């Protein structure tokens, strides 16, 4: 389970909570412009836009959970079991495996508009990265400063939705989340008025009662609503320090605490890491469940003309000092 959000506050930010019951070998990974991206059925990109994000540690191909390219286009994959449907390869159209979608689009496209042109011919096919790594059932959020889309590969084909909420979680499909949001149109950050009955002397007895009815559980539907409420009512000074701090506060509002979500296998889902990316500067901020200090890795400080993937372990990422932002 995961939650992804966008946030505009002067600069445009993109990031997510990655909620899992285990690590997937994640490391901040930079793909420089001249690292050859070899796709199973879609050829090679010998040169492309540089990108940064969190990926499974692998030096042959960037297995990104989320990333942003140097032009400010960002994308994340989120768990979508039971609804994700990948076609069998057939040799027609643009065939990409689920793990190839992020590097393909971010490598070629500078904007959502450019990426959208690629989607008309795209088929997400049932190919695994390795025998011991079956294709993960995913859907995706794709965003830049101007637009935000949701991509869902389902049995009916690839569905693309405009996303006015700037939020994505997990099941059900996005169309359900979009409709469900109408149930909360009376929720407000302000003190509520008595609409129950004009004949009764009802009044709020504490701050925050305008948000009574806002769901607080960890289900994907509830996290969607709560993240949209927190994001939509966020107020912060337009500085890098305030914006990044506010972004993590929003994610904290939908984070998972060990022991509160028990899987069918008896393990515990936790927010393994949270990240925030300034899409203009390419600076990737993140913190982990075990270490709440925010670290920062800057795409522009690396050699973007390199030919090898750059894997940045936690120990090599500098601790972020908001006073220096």
C-alpha positions as CSV (number, residue, x, y, z in Angstrom):
1,X,0.0,0.0,0.0
2,X,1.2,3.5,-0.8
3,X,0.2,7.1,-1.1
4,X,1.5,9.5,-3.7
5,X,0.9,13.3,-3.8
6,X,1.8,16.4,-5.7
7,X,2.2,19.8,-4.0
8,X,2.6,23.3,-5.6
9,X,3.9,26.0,-3.3
10,X,6.0,28.2,-5.5
11,X,8.0,25.2,-6.7
12,X,6.3,22.0,-7.7
13,X,6.8,18.9,-5.5
14,X,6.1,15.2,-6.1
15,X,6.5,12.3,-3.7
16,X,5.1,9.4,-1.8
17,X,4.9,7.0,1.1
18,X,6.1,3.6,0.2
19,X,4.2,1.2,2.5
20,X,5.4,-2.4,2.6
21,X,6.1,-5.2,5.1
22,X,9.7,-5.6,3.9
23,X,12.5,-3.8,2.1
24,X,12.9,-4.2,-1.6
25,X,16.6,-3.2,-1.5
26,X,15.8,0.4,-2.1
27,X,18.4,3.0,-2.8
28,X,18.4,6.5,-4.3
29,X,19.4,5.9,-7.9
30,X,20.5,8.4,-10.5
31,X,20.2,7.4,-14.2
32,X,22.6,9.7,-16.2
33,X,21.8,10.7,-19.8
34,X,24.1,8.2,-21.4
35,X,23.4,5.1,-19.4
36,X,21.9,2.8,-22.1
37,X,18.3,1.8,-21.3
38,X,17.6,-1.6,-22.9
39,X,13.9,-2.4,-23.1
40,X,12.7,-6.0,-23.6
41,X,10.5,-5.2,-26.6
42,X,10.9,-1.5,-27.2
43,X,14.6,-1.2,-28.3
44,X,17.2,0.9,-26.5
45,X,17.6,4.5,-25.5
46,X,21.3,5.2,-25.8
47,X,20.7,8.8,-24.6
48,X,17.8,10.3,-22.7
49,X,16.9,12.7,-20.0
50,X,18.7,12.2,-16.6
51,X,16.5,11.1,-13.7
52,X,16.6,10.5,-10.0
53,X,14.4,8.4,-7.7
54,X,14.2,5.4,-5.4
55,X,14.9,2.1,-7.1
56,X,15.7,-1.5,-6.2
57,X,19.5,-1.7,-6.1
58,X,20.4,-3.0,-9.5
59,X,23.2,-1.8,-11.8
60,X,21.8,-3.2,-15.0
61,X,18.4,-1.4,-15.1
62,X,16.8,1.3,-12.9
63,X,13.8,-0.4,-11.2
64,X,12.2,2.8,-10.0
65,X,9.4,3.0,-7.5
66,X,9.2,6.7,-8.4
67,X,11.4,9.2,-10.1
68,X,11.7,12.7,-11.7
69,X,13.6,13.6,-14.8
70,X,15.7,16.8,-15.3
71,X,12.8,18.5,-17.1
72,X,10.4,18.2,-14.1
73,X,8.3,15.2,-15.2
74,X,7.6,12.8,-12.3
75,X,6.1,9.4,-12.1
76,X,5.4,6.8,-9.4
77,X,4.1,3.2,-9.4
78,X,1.7,2.1,-6.7
79,X,0.4,-1.4,-5.8
80,X,-2.8,-2.3,-7.6
81,X,-3.4,-6.1,-7.0
82,X,-6.5,-7.7,-8.4
83,X,-7.1,-5.0,-10.9
84,X,-3.8,-4.6,-12.8
85,X,-3.9,-6.7,-16.0
86,X,-0.9,-7.0,-18.3
87,X,-1.4,-8.2,-21.8
88,X,0.7,-11.0,-23.3
89,X,3.3,-9.7,-25.8
90,X,2.1,-9.8,-29.4
91,X,4.6,-7.7,-31.3
92,X,2.2,-4.8,-32.0
93,X,2.4,-1.3,-30.7
94,X,4.7,0.0,-28.0
95,X,5.1,-3.0,-25.6
96,X,6.5,-2.2,-22.2
97,X,6.8,-4.2,-19.1
98,X,5.5,-2.7,-15.9
99,X,9.0,-2.1,-14.6
100,X,9.9,-0.2,-17.8
101,X,7.2,2.4,-17.8
102,X,8.9,5.0,-15.6
103,X,12.3,5.0,-17.3
104,X,10.7,4.9,-20.7
105,X,8.5,7.9,-20.2
106,X,10.9,9.9,-18.1
107,X,13.7,9.2,-20.5
108,X,11.8,10.5,-23.6
109,X,9.3,13.0,-22.4
110,X,9.7,16.5,-20.9
111,X,6.1,17.0,-19.9
112,X,2.8,15.2,-19.3
113,X,1.6,16.4,-22.7
114,X,4.6,14.7,-24.4
115,X,4.0,11.6,-22.4
116,X,0.4,11.5,-23.3
117,X,1.2,11.2,-26.9
118,X,3.2,8.0,-26.1
119,X,0.2,6.4,-24.3
120,X,-2.0,6.0,-27.3
121,X,0.1,3.2,-28.7
122,X,1.4,1.8,-25.4
123,X,0.6,-1.7,-24.1
124,X,1.8,-2.9,-20.8
125,X,2.8,-6.5,-21.2
126,X,3.3,-9.4,-18.9
127,X,7.0,-9.6,-18.6
128,X,9.1,-10.1,-15.4
129,X,12.4,-8.5,-14.7
130,X,13.8,-11.8,-13.5
131,X,12.4,-15.3,-12.8
132,X,12.4,-14.6,-9.0
133,X,10.8,-11.2,-9.5
134,X,7.3,-11.6,-11.0
135,X,5.7,-8.6,-12.5
136,X,4.3,-6.3,-9.8
137,X,0.6,-5.3,-10.2
138,X,0.8,-1.5,-10.4
139,X,-0.9,1.6,-11.5
140,X,0.9,4.9,-11.9
141,X,0.6,8.7,-11.3
142,X,2.3,10.9,-13.8
143,X,2.6,14.6,-13.2
144,X,4.3,17.9,-14.0
145,X,3.5,21.4,-12.9
146,X,0.6,21.7,-15.4
147,X,-1.2,18.3,-15.3
148,X,-1.6,15.1,-13.4
149,X,-2.6,11.8,-14.9
150,X,-3.4,8.3,-13.6
151,X,-2.5,5.3,-15.7
152,X,-4.3,1.9,-15.1
153,X,-3.7,-1.2,-17.1
154,X,-6.9,-3.2,-16.6
155,X,-8.6,-6.0,-18.5
156,X,-10.3,-3.5,-20.8
157,X,-6.9,-2.0,-21.8
158,X,-4.9,1.0,-20.7
159,X,-7.1,3.6,-19.0
160,X,-5.8,7.2,-18.6
161,X,-7.5,9.6,-16.2
162,X,-7.0,13.3,-15.5
163,X,-6.4,13.6,-11.8
164,X,-7.5,16.9,-10.3
165,X,-6.8,15.7,-6.7
166,X,-3.0,15.3,-7.1
167,X,-3.3,12.1,-5.0
168,X,-3.2,8.4,-5.7
169,X,-3.3,5.4,-3.4
170,X,-4.3,1.8,-4.2
171,X,-7.4,-0.2,-5.0
172,X,-10.2,0.3,-6.1
173,X,-9.6,1.8,-9.6
174,X,-9.3,5.6,-9.8
175,X,-12.8,6.0,-11.1
176,X,-14.1,4.9,-7.7
177,X,-11.8,7.3,-5.8
178,X,-13.0,10.1,-8.0
179,X,-16.6,9.4,-7.3
180,X,-16.1,8.7,-3.6
181,X,-14.6,12.2,-3.0
182,X,-18.1,13.7,-3.5
183,X,-19.1,12.0,-0.2
184,X,-16.9,14.5,1.7
185,X,-17.9,17.8,0.1
186,X,-19.1,19.1,3.5
187,X,-15.8,18.4,5.3
188,X,-14.1,21.6,6.1
189,X,-11.0,23.0,7.9
190,X,-13.1,25.7,9.3
191,X,-15.4,25.7,12.4
192,X,-18.7,24.1,11.3
193,X,-22.1,25.7,11.4
194,X,-25.2,24.0,12.8
195,X,-26.9,22.5,9.8
196,X,-28.6,19.7,11.7
197,X,-31.6,21.7,12.9
198,X,-32.4,25.3,13.4
199,X,-34.5,24.4,16.4
200,X,-31.6,22.9,18.3
201,X,-28.8,24.9,20.0
202,X,-25.9,22.8,18.6
203,X,-22.5,24.3,18.4
204,X,-18.9,23.1,18.1
205,X,-17.1,22.4,21.4
206,X,-13.6,22.1,20.1
207,X,-11.4,23.1,17.2
208,X,-11.3,20.8,14.2
209,X,-14.9,19.7,14.2
210,X,-15.4,20.8,10.7
211,X,-13.5,17.7,9.7
212,X,-15.7,15.2,11.6
213,X,-16.3,12.4,9.1
214,X,-12.8,12.5,7.6
215,X,-11.7,8.9,7.7
216,X,-8.7,7.9,9.8
217,X,-8.1,4.3,9.0
218,X,-5.2,3.0,6.8
219,X,-7.3,1.7,3.9
220,X,-6.5,3.0,0.5
221,X,-9.9,4.7,0.1
222,X,-9.5,6.5,3.4
223,X,-5.9,7.5,2.8
224,X,-6.9,8.9,-0.6
225,X,-9.6,11.2,1.1
226,X,-7.4,12.2,4.0
227,X,-4.3,13.0,1.8
228,X,-6.5,15.0,-0.6
229,X,-7.9,17.0,2.4
230,X,-4.5,17.6,4.0
231,X,-3.0,18.6,0.6
232,X,-6.0,20.8,-0.4
233,X,-6.0,22.7,2.8
234,X,-2.2,23.0,3.3
235,X,-0.8,26.5,4.1
236,X,2.9,27.1,4.2
237,X,5.4,29.9,3.4
238,X,6.8,29.7,-0.1
239,X,10.3,28.7,0.9
240,X,12.1,25.5,0.2
241,X,12.4,24.7,3.9
242,X,8.7,25.3,4.6
243,X,7.5,23.5,1.5
244,X,9.5,20.4,2.0
245,X,8.6,20.3,5.7
246,X,4.9,20.7,4.9
247,X,5.1,18.0,2.2
248,X,6.4,15.5,4.8
249,X,3.8,16.6,7.3
250,X,1.1,15.7,4.7
251,X,2.6,12.3,4.1
252,X,2.9,11.8,7.9
253,X,-0.8,12.2,8.0
254,X,-1.3,9.0,6.0
255,X,1.7,7.0,7.2
256,X,1.6,3.5,8.7
257,X,2.8,2.7,12.2
258,X,4.2,-0.8,12.7
259,X,1.6,-3.0,14.3
260,X,-1.5,-1.1,13.1
261,X,-1.8,-2.9,9.7
262,X,-1.3,-6.7,9.9
263,X,-1.1,-8.6,6.6
264,X,-2.7,-12.0,5.9
265,X,0.8,-13.4,6.4
266,X,1.1,-12.0,9.9
267,X,3.6,-9.3,8.9
268,X,3.3,-5.6,9.4
269,X,2.9,-2.9,6.8
270,X,4.9,0.2,7.6
271,X,5.9,3.3,5.8
272,X,9.3,2.1,4.7
273,X,10.2,5.5,3.4
274,X,8.7,8.8,2.5
275,X,10.1,11.1,-0.2
276,X,9.6,14.6,-1.6
277,X,11.2,15.7,-4.9
278,X,11.5,19.3,-6.0
279,X,10.8,18.8,-9.7
280,X,12.5,22.0,-10.7
281,X,15.8,21.4,-9.0
282,X,15.9,17.6,-9.1
283,X,16.6,17.5,-5.4
284,X,15.4,14.2,-3.8
285,X,14.5,14.4,-0.1
286,X,13.7,11.2,1.8
287,X,13.4,9.7,5.3
288,X,13.0,6.1,6.5
289,X,10.9,4.4,9.1
290,X,13.9,3.8,11.3
291,X,15.5,7.3,10.8
292,X,13.2,10.3,10.6
293,X,16.1,12.7,9.7
294,X,15.5,14.0,6.1
295,X,18.3,13.3,3.7
296,X,18.9,15.0,0.4
297,X,20.5,13.9,-2.9
298,X,20.8,16.5,-5.8
299,X,20.5,15.3,-9.4
300,X,22.3,18.5,-10.6
301,X,25.4,17.8,-8.4
302,X,26.0,14.5,-10.2
303,X,27.6,14.0,-13.7
304,X,24.5,13.9,-15.8
305,X,26.5,12.8,-18.8
306,X,27.7,9.6,-17.2
307,X,27.3,6.1,-18.5
308,X,26.7,4.2,-15.3
309,X,23.9,4.1,-12.8
310,X,24.7,6.0,-9.6
311,X,23.4,4.2,-6.4
312,X,23.5,6.4,-3.4
313,X,23.4,4.5,0.0
314,X,21.9,6.3,3.0
315,X,25.4,6.8,4.5
316,X,26.4,8.8,1.4
317,X,23.3,11.1,1.4
318,X,23.7,14.3,3.3
319,X,21.4,15.1,6.2
320,X,19.3,18.0,5.1
321,X,19.5,21.2,7.1
322,X,16.4,23.4,6.5
323,X,18.4,26.5,7.5
324,X,20.5,26.0,4.4
325,X,17.6,25.7,2.0
